[in-house]
Amino acid sequence: MFKSILIGIDASEQSKYAQALGFHLAHRLQARVLGLHVINVLALEPPLPDDISESGDFEPYLDSLPTREQLAQGGRQLLAEFAELAGREGVNAETLLEFGLVGDCLVQHSRSADLTLMGRGGSHHTPELGQAADTVVRNSSNTVLLCPGPVSQLRHLVLAYDGSERAAKAMHSAAALASALAARISVVSVARDAKAAERYLDEAREYLGTYGLQTDYHALTGAPGQHIVEFADQAQADGIFLGAHGHSRVVEMVLGSTTEYVLRHSRRALLLCH
């Protein structure tokens, strides 16, 4: 199960939410934690003069750019605060500071972790994912947990299940996590017709029944992404378990994706299993 947790650290409120949830999970799962802050190397590269202003002076702008050491100092401060809070919470945590592309660095370190936590990015009022979160969701090899807002624990999980291989992986992870946390699982299956949805739910009942969990099952018809988001909101669930996609942006735009819709419209914590 989740014995090593990677947490992406930055100065955003969403990162603070991810840290709090990560510490809670570390306690319950007896996991070790790595707090990673990545200094975006793009912040050290000025845009072309035409990108600033045709009438502006380029040299004063260059002088205003933060230096590598200034950015590093800010990163060390964030990690020191993270380590202090981890100590107060009694969590076994280490910290790491790196320069690079944020998403790429998180993906690299996720290979040696079971779970990656980070803020969802974007604005609270807009559906866009942050660039780093988008990169991690598409390329990480482990389970990714995105925090769009405050969630202190995972007591009620919604599992989106459609009988696919990636949904089965999500179900396996959801069952293991729910067992460790004594959480409830609501299984939602959305298909073109009720018979297909019920068939998927029968598969979920057979698997989850061996865990002795508190579960409930819901067969729905219509647009999968929309129904999953609406169900989770109405149930006031803490998080949604999904099988993560591995498609390119072009494929997602052409074919559409339940995962893509939920990613961009849900305000719940999202657990995406690769």
N, C-alpha and C positions, 0 to 999 in steps of 0.2 A: 504494500500500500504506500501511501505518501509518507516517506521517511526523510526526504530532503526537499526543502521548499526554497525556491528562489523568489525574492521580492524585488521588483524594480522600484528604485527610490528616486524621487524628484521632489520639487517644492510644491506640487499641487495638492489640493485637498483630497483628490481621488487617491493619490499615493498614500496619504495618511490613512484613508479607509482600508486600503490594501494591507498596510502594515498591521493595523489593529486586528483585522481578520486573520492575517498570517500568524500573528502571535497566538490567537485563540486556537487555531488549527494545530500549531506546533505543540501546544499544551496537550490537547486532546489526542493527538496522534503520536506524541513523543518523537517529534521530528526535529532535525537540525535546520537552521535557517541561514541563508546567505543574503545579505542586503547589498544590492549592486547599484551603484550610481554611475551612469555613463555620461561623460561630457561630450556633447555633440560636436564633432570636429567641424561641422558646417558653421557653427557659431564663430569659428576663428577665421572663416574665409569671407572676405567682403564680396558683395555682388559687383557686377560690372558697373562702371560709372553710369551707363544709360539707365540702369535700374534704380538709381537714386533720384537724380534730377538732372535734366539737361542744363539747368541754370545754376545748379548747386556746385559747391566746391568739394571735390572728392577727398582732399587731404584732411580737412577737419573731421570728416566722417570716419576715416581710418583711425584717427586718434581717439575716437570715442568707442571703438570696438574693445570689448573686454580682452584682456590678455589671457594666455594659457594659465598663468599662475593665479590670476583672479578667479577664473572658473574653477580651478582645482581647489582653491581655498573654500569657495562656496560649497563644492561637493564634499569636502572633508567635514565641513560643519554639519551638513545634512546627515552624513553617515555617523558622526559623533552623537547626534541627537537620536538617531535610530538605535545605536548601540546602548545608549543610556536607558532608553525606554525598554529595550529588550532585557537589560539587566534588572530593571525594576519589575518586569513581568516574569522574571525567572526563566527566560527563553535562552537556549543555547544558540547564539547567533554570531556570525562573522560578517565582516564588511569588505567590500572591494570597490576601488575607484578605477575607472578605465576611460580612455579617450577613444572615440570611434563613432560609428553610427549606432544610435540607441537601439533600434530594433534588432540589428544584426548582432550586436554584442549580447543582448538578452537571449536571442535564439542560440548562440554559441554556448552560453553557460547553461541553458535549459537542458542541454544534452546530458548533463551530470546531475539533474534534479528530477524529482518525480512530479513536481507541481510548480508552475510559474504563476505568481500573483503580480498584478499591476493595475494601475488605474486604467479606465476605459479610454480616457482622452476625449477630446472634443468638448463642446459646450454642453451644459446641462439641458439647454433648450434646443439643441440641434442633434440630428441623428448620426452625424459623422463620427467615425472612429478616429482616434489619434493615429498619426502615421506609425509610431512605434508599435502601438497595439495591433494595428492592421498587419504589420510585418510579422509580429510574433504569432498571431493567430494563424496566418497562412503558412508559416515555415517551422514552427516548433514541433518537436517530436514527442512532447509529453502533454499532460493536461494543463490547460491554461485557464486561469480564473481571472476574469476582468471585473473590477469594482467600479460601477458608475456612481455609487453613492454610499452612504453609511450602512453597513451591515455587520453586526457584531458577532453573529454566529449563524450557522446553517441548520435550522431546525426543520424546515419544510422545503423539500426539493421537488421541482417539476422535471420529469424525465420525458423528453420528446422521443417517441419510439415509432419507427416506420418499417421495421423488419430488415433494414439494410445492415451491412457489415459495420459501418461506422456508428450506427445507432446501437448495435449490439455492444460495441466497445464502450460506448457511453453508459449503457445499462450496467455492464460489469463494474465500471468505476463507481457509478452511483450507488450500487448495492454495497460495495466495500466501504465507501465513505459513510453512507447512511448507517451502516452497522457500527462503525467506530464512533459515530457522533450520536447514535440513538435518534436519528432523524426520520421523519416521515417522507414517503415518496408518493407523489401523484403522477401516474403514468398517463400521458396524453398521446393518443394516436389519431392523426388526421389523415383521412384518405378520401378518394373520390366517392366511395360508397360505404355505408355502414358495415357491410359484411367484411370488407377488407380491413377496416379499422378494428373490428372485433377479432379478426384472425391475428392481427399483430398483438393485440392485448392478451390473447390466449398464450402467445409465446412469452410475453413478459410475465404473466402470472405463473407460468411453469418455472421460469428461471428465478424470479424473485421469491417465490413461495418457499424455496429452500432456506432463505435467510431469516424467516420469522420477523420480517419488518412490518411496520404499520404502513399499509399501502392502500391506495384507491385508484380506480381505473376509469378512463373517460374516452369514449369513442366519439369522434367529431367528423363532420364532413365540411369541405370548403377549402379556403386558402390556409395552408398549414401554418405559415409564419404568423399571420394575423391571429389565428385561433390560439396558438401557443402563447403569444404575448398577452392577449386578452385574458386567457385562463390564469396565467401566473399573476396578473394584476388583481383579478377578482379573488383569487385564493390568498392573496397577500403572501406569496411564497418568498422565501429568502433567496433562492437561486434556481437557475434553469440549467439542466444538463443536456448538452447537444453533442452529436457527432460532428467533428470539425471537417470542413471541406479542405480540399487541396487544389482547387481549381484556380486558374488565372483570372484576373479581373475581367478579361474579355468573355470567358466562358460563363462567369457569374452573371454578367450583364445580359448575355444572350439567352441563357437557359433559366435564369432566376434561381434562387436558392432559399430554402427555408432557413438555413443557418445564416445566410447573408441578411435576410429580413430581420430575424430576431436580434442579430448583432447590432443593427442600426436603429432599432425601434424599442427594444426593451430597456427598462430602467432597473431591472433586477441584476443581481450578480450572475455572471454567465460562466459556466464551466464547460469548456470545449475539449473534447477528447479526440486525440489523433490516433 
